[in-house]
Amino acid sequence: MLSCALQAAKIYFAHLGHADLVFDNHVLTIPEHARWRLGYYNVPLGITYGAEILLLALCLTLSAVATASLKGVLFGRRPSGRR
């Protein structure tokens, strides 16, 4: 659910930040009146990318911990601190 919200936010910020880009003689240019917008909307775009990467890392960590825990329960292993 959170990942879907991050995708929507990335699309929104990318559209707002890059909507004013134009092609001038087959070269993508930024008009003078819109230069501030590209930087202004790329900051939240970068933050949403970072949040998505952190969410993925959290999910992978949680999955690894759950897998290790289940393997210990299924195969009768005790936690390393107990004897």
Beta strands, then each sheet from edge to edge (+ up, - down):
strand 1: 22-23
strand 2: 28-29
sheet 1: 1+ 2-
end
